[in-house]
Amino acid sequence: MNTRCLYQELAALVQARLNCIQSHNSDWEIRHSNKLQKLCENFLPHGSGFDSGTAIDLDNSKVNRIILNTSFHHMDEYGGYDGWTDHQVIITPSLISGFDLRITGRDRDDFKDYAYQCFEYALNQIIDIQTMELVKEV
């Protein structure tokens, strides 16, 4: 079994996709793009406020800077939905912790503390890179 943390597989696929773009290999570029999108759909936050899911910004992501786009559906004190905020989650390498996260956008209702926890957990999941299945939750 060949396994990696999700953030490592995302970075590897981003680099593979960029290599395909440079070498004009559109078939593999599409395959890598589709795999990136499927990993985001399957393993990154969706639901529980992340009602639109999370998508990778393929145009602006690089091997050392992955950008994820997400929105959060906020609730009022009565449990009713009362608006959205849009965010970018920017992942960069760290020599100490594997990766650093920066979350852009408004910190409505202390959203960013919750988002950091959700994304840190999701990105550290260990997946089988062949089957794209979860091997271990961290």
QUIWOMO-V479504 format. One record per residue. N is the residue number from 1. RES is the residue in three letters. PHI is phi in radians with two decimals (* if undefined). PSI is psi in whole degrees, 0 to 359 (none if undefined). Layout:
n,res,phi,psi
N,RES,PHI,PSI
N,RES,PHI,PSI
//
This chain:
n,res,phi,psi
1,MET,*,134
2,ASN,-1.87,113
3,THR,-2.13,156
4,ARG,-2.66,159
5,CYS,-1.19,150
6,LEU,-0.96,316
7,TYR,-1.09,326
8,GLN,-1.21,319
9,GLU,-1.19,321
10,LEU,-1.04,314
11,ALA,-1.10,318
12,ALA,-1.11,319
13,LEU,-1.25,324
14,VAL,-1.06,315
15,GLN,-1.14,317
16,ALA,-1.07,318
17,ARG,-1.10,316
18,LEU,-1.11,322
19,ASN,-1.08,320
20,CYS,-1.17,322
21,ILE,-1.10,316
22,GLN,-1.12,324
23,SER,-1.63,6
24,HIS,1.06,37
25,ASN,-1.73,82
26,SER,-1.19,330
27,ASP,-1.08,310
28,TRP,-1.30,331
29,GLU,-1.03,315
30,ILE,-1.14,318
31,ARG,-1.08,315
32,HIS,-1.14,319
33,SER,-1.06,315
34,ASN,-1.12,320
35,LYS,-1.16,319
36,LEU,-1.05,315
37,GLN,-1.13,320
38,LYS,-1.17,319
39,LEU,-1.06,318
40,CYS,-1.10,315
41,GLU,-1.09,321
42,ASN,-1.46,328
43,PHE,-2.11,342
44,LEU,-1.60,159
45,PRO,-0.90,133
46,HIS,-2.69,140
47,GLY,1.40,179
48,SER,0.88,46
49,GLY,1.77,328
50,PHE,-1.51,58
51,ASP,-1.23,345
52,SER,-1.76,5
53,GLY,1.31,195
54,THR,-2.37,134
55,ALA,-2.23,149
56,ILE,-1.49,141
57,ASP,-1.52,94
58,LEU,-1.17,330
59,ASP,-1.28,331
60,ASN,-1.99,357
61,SER,-1.45,141
62,LYS,-2.26,172
63,VAL,-1.08,332
64,ASN,-1.89,13
65,ARG,-2.83,99
66,ILE,-1.77,133
67,ILE,-2.02,126
68,LEU,-2.00,141
69,ASN,-1.92,134
70,THR,-2.62,164
71,SER,-2.30,154
72,PHE,-2.18,133
73,HIS,-1.69,107
74,HIS,-1.47,154
75,MET,-2.09,152
76,ASP,-1.54,182
77,GLU,-1.18,349
78,TYR,-1.74,2
79,GLY,1.52,10
80,GLY,-1.67,146
81,TYR,-1.23,137
82,ASP,-2.44,33
83,GLY,2.31,166
84,TRP,-2.07,152
85,THR,-2.24,143
86,ASP,-1.79,144
87,HIS,-2.53,152
88,GLN,-1.95,136
89,VAL,-1.88,116
90,ILE,-1.89,122
91,ILE,-1.88,125
92,THR,-2.27,154
93,PRO,-1.15,150
94,SER,-2.37,136
95,LEU,-1.31,342
96,ILE,-1.67,313
97,SER,-2.04,7
98,GLY,1.62,310
99,PHE,-2.72,158
100,ASP,-2.00,149
101,LEU,-2.04,141
102,ARG,-2.31,131
103,ILE,-2.04,123
104,THR,-1.58,173
105,GLY,1.66,175
106,ARG,-1.21,139
107,ASP,-1.64,56
108,ARG,-1.16,133
109,ASP,0.97,35
110,ASP,0.98,35
111,PHE,-0.99,321
112,LYS,-1.12,325
113,ASP,-1.04,314
114,TYR,-1.10,315
115,ALA,-1.11,318
116,TYR,-1.00,315
117,GLN,-1.09,315
118,CYS,-1.10,314
119,PHE,-1.31,323
120,GLU,-1.08,315
121,TYR,-1.06,310
122,ALA,-1.08,316
123,LEU,-1.24,338
124,ASN,-1.56,357
125,GLN,-1.07,142
126,ILE,-1.70,127
127,ILE,-2.14,154
128,ASP,-1.42,118
129,ILE,-1.31,346
130,GLN,-1.44,311
131,THR,-1.62,348
132,MET,1.00,40
133,GLU,-1.94,153
134,LEU,-1.19,130
135,VAL,-1.77,317
136,LYS,-2.68,132
137,GLU,-1.53,137
138,VAL,-1.63,none
//
